[in-house]
Amino acid sequence: MSMATEGKSFDFIVIGGGMAGASAAAHLSRRGRVALLERETQAGYHSTGRSAALFSTIYGNAPVRALTRASQAFLFESPAWFTPTPLVSPRSTLFFATPDQMATLAAFRDDADIAASTRVLDVAGANALVPVFKPGFLGGAVLEPGSAD
């Protein structure tokens, strides 16, 4: 503990300042005084940026996608007690495929939750959004309009 917390009492002690520990501490703070203990020099030091940098309801396996959908309301409309600042900014994600990868792209949308959250784009539609593809490179794309960062 630091000098700032020495001699003080807490209702909860959370060990680990990664994503799970910080989330638990934030929720517990509504019920009492919380001490968040982290061994590193800063909280979140070894947390994965990949998972934290992009909110996507189609990333990962079915259980991961279900957990992501469960957190959507909190991230997009956080309660006032947590923060007045938005936690995410809407940002569409484009998954693209070359002509020989189109079967894989189609299989990607086999799960009903992925199909419901995405839109298939032909080459012209994908090029309208990202006009940097070399002619002939692109076979098609899938757009996830509900993602965020």
C-alpha positions in Angstrom: 0.0 0.0 0.0 1.1 3.5 -0.6 1.6 6.2 2.0 -1.8 7.6 0.9 -3.7 4.5 2.0 -1.6 3.5 5.0 -3.7 3.4 8.2 -7.0 3.7 6.3 -9.7 1.0 6.3 -11.5 -0.4 3.3 -14.6 -2.5 2.8 -13.2 -4.3 -0.2 -9.7 -5.1 -1.4 -9.4 -6.1 -5.1 -6.1 -7.7 -6.1 -5.1 -7.1 -9.7 -5.6 -3.9 -11.7 -6.3 -5.5 -15.0 -9.6 -5.3 -16.8 -11.4 -7.7 -14.5 -10.0 -6.2 -11.3 -10.6 -2.6 -12.3 -14.2 -3.6 -13.4 -14.8 -5.3 -10.1 -13.4 -2.4 -8.1 -15.6 0.1 -10.0 -18.7 -1.8 -9.3 -17.8 -2.4 -5.6 -17.2 1.3 -5.1 -20.9 1.9 -5.1 -21.1 -0.3 -2.0 -18.1 0.8 0.0 -14.5 1.9 0.1 -12.3 -0.1 -2.3 -8.5 -0.6 -2.4 -7.3 -1.7 -5.7 -3.9 -3.4 -5.4 -1.6 -3.8 -8.4 1.9 -5.2 -8.4 2.9 -3.4 -11.6 3.9 0.3 -11.8 0.4 1.1 -13.2 -3.0 -0.6 -13.5 -3.8 -2.4 -16.7 -0.1 -2.8 -17.7 -0.4 -6.3 -19.1 -4.0 -6.1 -20.1 -4.7 -7.1 -23.7 -5.1 -4.1 -26.0 -6.7 -6.2 -28.7 -9.7 -7.0 -26.5 -9.9 -3.6 -25.0 -9.3 -1.5 -28.1 -12.2 -2.8 -30.3 -15.8 -3.5 -29.2 -17.1 -6.1 -31.6 -20.0 -8.4 -31.0 -18.7 -10.8 -33.7 -15.2 -11.3 -32.3 -14.4 -14.6 -30.7 -16.3 -17.8 -30.1 -20.0 -18.0 -29.1 -19.4 -17.5 -25.3 -17.1 -14.5 -25.9 -19.6 -13.0 -28.2 -22.4 -13.5 -25.7 -20.3 -11.8 -22.9 -19.6 -8.9 -25.3 -23.2 -8.4 -26.1 -24.0 -8.5 -22.4 -21.6 -5.5 -21.8 -22.9 -3.5 -24.8 -25.5 -1.3 -22.9 -23.0 -0.5 -20.2 -20.3 0.6 -22.6 -22.5 2.6 -24.9 -24.6 4.2 -22.2 -22.6 4.1 -19.0 -24.4 4.9 -15.8 -23.8 8.4 -14.4 -22.3 7.1 -11.2 -19.6 5.4 -13.3 -18.6 8.2 -15.7 -20.1 11.2 -17.6 -17.8 10.5 -20.5 -18.6 8.0 -23.2 -16.5 4.9 -23.0 -16.7 4.0 -26.7 -17.0 5.8 -30.0 -19.0 4.1 -32.8 -16.6 2.9 -35.5 -17.6 0.4 -38.2 -15.3 -2.6 -38.9 -14.7 -4.0 -42.4 -13.6 -7.6 -42.8 -12.4 -8.1 -46.4 -11.5 -11.2 -48.5 -9.7 -11.9 -51.7 -11.6 -13.8 -54.4 -10.1 -17.1 -53.2 -11.2 -16.4 -49.5 -14.9 -15.8 -50.3 -16.0 -19.2 -49.0 -14.3 -18.5 -45.7 -15.9 -15.1 -45.5 -19.3 -16.7 -46.2 -18.7 -19.3 -43.5 -17.8 -16.5 -41.1 -21.4 -15.5 -41.2 -22.8 -19.0 -40.6 -23.6 -18.1 -36.9 -26.9 -16.4 -36.7 -25.6 -13.7 -34.3 -22.8 -12.8 -36.7 -25.2 -12.7 -39.7 -27.6 -10.4 -37.8 -24.8 -8.0 -36.8 -23.2 -7.7 -40.2 -23.9 -6.8 -43.8 -22.3 -8.4 -46.9 -20.7 -5.9 -49.3 -19.7 -6.6 -52.9 -16.4 -5.2 -54.3 -18.0 -1.8 -55.2 -19.5 -1.4 -51.8 -16.3 -2.2 -50.0 -14.3 0.1 -52.3 -16.8 2.9 -51.6 -15.8 2.7 -47.9 -12.1 1.9 -48.4 -10.9 3.0 -51.8 -7.3 1.7 -51.5 -7.6 -1.9 -52.7 -5.7 -2.8 -55.8 -8.1 -3.7 -58.7 -8.7 -7.5 -58.6 -7.4 -7.9 -55.1 -10.8 -7.7 -53.3 -13.5 -10.4 -53.6 -16.0 -8.9 -51.2 -16.4 -7.9 -47.6 -18.5 -8.0 -44.4 -19.3 -4.8 -42.6 -20.0 -4.7 -38.9 -21.7 -1.3 -38.4 -22.2 -1.7 -34.7 -18.6 -2.0 -33.6 -16.8 0.8 -31.6 -13.4 1.7 -30.2 
